[in-house]
Structure formats: structure tokens, C-alpha cells
Amino acid sequence: MIKRLALVGASSTGKTTVYELLKNQLPKWEFVNESTRKVARYGFPINELGTTETQLAISSFHLEALLKPYNLILDRCYLDLVVYSRHMPGLSQSGLEYIEDTWKRVQDEYTHYIYFPIEFQAIDDGERSVDEDWRKIIDQEFKYQLDQTDRHYLAVTGSPMQRINQILKYIK
């Protein structure tokens, strides 16, 4: 069975740091990096300013990742798209409906969800949102959505290496 581990959570919670460290721990796995920054390079607005077009572009990256026929570690997944889309004022109702309907069809393609709760303030890197109120809203939506899935998920906390150890134990 193919395993697809999705690292999910609000921005600036340590997902990408752990994602990079996992590459040394799981050398036989394939890694799919997050798509938001790629979409931003095409000129789409991201974070709170995201639009329907932004979210549909991100959708295509997530769906493409699901076509890969091997074990994957994903830095974000379609769940992230759903969570963020629900809180973007610039998103059309039809765009949101498409994203939510697609989520219903693809959510079982992910075998493990690794949730990164907010444990520290956002770091301003010029791309991600540092609005703490926005991050809290997104974090609450992640918790809600994960509780709605029929899959168990792992919430990781602590240092990057503590999180790695939690993940390795969880997937074995």
C-alpha cells in the first residue's frame, strides 16, 4: 500500500523544517514540497489576499502530487487548500464549492495526517502571513477539519528532532 503523509497546519509552525529533516530519515520516500510559494512566483496573490484563481492553481499542484505512485511526504496537502479557502474573502462561492467537492473525493488518498499546532510566533520571511489572528483562525479550522475526518492524525510538538521522532514512531 502506498503511504502519503501530509504535514498540515497554519503557516510558520515548523512543517518545512521537519519536512527537510525527514529527507535524511526516510531516504526511500519521495518528497513533495508545498506549492503556495510556487504559485506566488507566477504572480498569484497568496495568504489572506488569495483569490479563486490562486486556490485553483494550488489545487492543481496538490492533485498532481496524488498521481505519484510511491510513498510520499507532502509539505501541505489538499486539506490545507480547504482550510485556507474557507477564510479567504476573495474566493468565489463556486470556487469554494469546487475545492470542497474535490476534497471529498481525494481525502482518502492521504494515509496519515501530521498536524503542526501553533507553538511560536510567525517569522516574517516576506511571503508568509505574520498576522497572528489569521494564523489562530486557520489553526482552529485545521483542528476542526482533522476531527471531521475518519482518520486518526498525529499532533506533533517540541523541537524539530522531537517531532521527527514522533512522526517516525507514528508511521511504523
URSULBEL-V666000 format. One record per residue. N is the residue number from 0. RES is the residue in one small letter. SS is DSSP state (2 for helix, 1 for strand, 0 for the rest). PHI is phi as a letter, one per 20 degrees, with the letter a starting at -180 (* if undefined). OMEGA is omega in whole degrees, -180 to 180 (* if undefined). Layout:
# URSULBEL-V666000
N	RES	SS	PHI	OMEGA
N	RES	SS	PHI	OMEGA
This chain:
# URSULBEL-V666000
0	m	0	*	177
1	i	0	f	176
2	k	0	d	176
3	r	1	c	180
4	l	1	e	-179
5	a	1	d	175
6	l	1	e	-173
7	v	1	c	177
8	g	0	q	180
9	a	0	f	179
10	s	0	f	174
11	s	0	m	177
12	t	0	d	176
13	g	0	o	-178
14	k	2	f	-176
15	t	2	f	176
16	t	2	g	179
17	v	2	f	177
18	y	2	g	-179
19	e	2	f	180
20	l	2	f	180
21	l	2	f	-180
22	k	2	g	178
23	n	2	f	-177
24	q	2	e	-176
25	l	0	c	-174
26	p	0	f	-180
27	k	0	e	180
28	w	0	e	173
29	e	1	e	-177
30	f	1	c	-180
31	v	1	d	-177
32	n	0	f	-179
33	e	0	f	-172
34	s	0	d	-173
35	t	2	g	-179
36	r	2	f	177
37	k	2	f	-180
38	v	2	f	178
39	a	2	f	179
40	r	2	f	175
41	y	0	e	178
42	g	0	o	178
43	f	0	f	175
44	p	0	f	-178
45	i	0	c	-178
46	n	2	m	-177
47	e	2	f	-178
48	l	2	e	-178
49	g	0	g	-179
50	t	0	d	176
51	t	2	g	-180
52	e	2	f	177
53	t	2	g	-175
54	q	2	f	178
55	l	2	f	176
56	a	2	f	178
57	i	2	f	178
58	s	2	g	-178
59	s	2	f	177
60	f	2	f	-179
61	h	2	f	180
62	l	2	f	178
63	e	2	f	180
64	a	2	f	-179
65	l	0	f	178
66	l	0	f	-177
67	k	0	f	-173
68	p	0	e	180
69	y	0	b	-180
70	n	0	f	-174
71	l	1	c	164
72	i	1	d	-177
73	l	1	d	174
74	d	1	e	-173
75	r	0	n	180
76	c	0	b	-177
77	y	2	f	177
78	l	2	g	178
79	d	2	g	180
80	l	2	f	179
81	v	2	f	-177
82	v	2	g	-179
83	y	2	f	-179
84	s	2	f	-179
85	r	0	f	-176
86	h	0	c	177
87	m	0	d	-179
88	p	0	f	-178
89	g	0	e	-177
90	l	0	e	179
91	s	0	f	178
92	q	2	f	-180
93	s	2	f	176
94	g	2	f	178
95	l	2	f	179
96	e	2	f	177
97	y	2	g	-178
98	i	2	f	-179
99	e	2	f	177
100	d	2	f	178
101	t	2	f	178
102	w	2	g	179
103	k	2	g	-179
104	r	2	e	-174
105	v	2	d	-173
106	q	2	g	180
107	d	2	f	176
108	e	2	f	178
109	y	0	e	-177
110	t	0	e	-178
111	h	1	b	173
112	y	1	d	177
113	i	1	d	-175
114	y	1	e	179
115	f	1	d	178
116	p	0	f	177
117	i	0	f	177
118	e	0	c	-178
119	f	0	b	-179
120	q	0	f	179
121	a	0	f	176
122	i	0	d	-179
123	d	0	f	178
124	d	0	d	179
125	g	0	n	-180
126	e	0	c	-177
127	r	0	f	179
128	s	0	f	175
129	v	0	d	178
130	d	0	f	-175
131	e	2	f	177
132	d	2	f	178
133	w	2	f	-179
134	r	2	g	-180
135	k	2	f	177
136	i	2	f	180
137	i	2	f	179
138	d	2	f	179
139	q	2	f	179
140	e	2	f	176
141	f	2	f	180
142	k	2	g	179
143	y	2	f	-178
144	q	2	f	179
145	l	2	f	178
146	d	2	f	179
147	q	2	e	180
148	t	0	f	178
149	d	0	e	-180
150	r	0	d	172
151	h	0	f	175
152	y	1	c	180
153	l	1	d	172
154	a	1	e	-178
155	v	1	d	180
156	t	0	b	176
157	g	0	n	-179
158	s	0	f	177
159	p	2	g	-179
160	m	2	f	175
161	q	2	f	179
162	r	2	f	177
163	i	2	g	-179
164	n	2	f	177
165	q	2	f	-179
166	i	2	f	-179
167	l	2	f	177
168	k	2	f	-178
169	y	2	f	-174
170	i	2	e	180
171	k	0	e	*
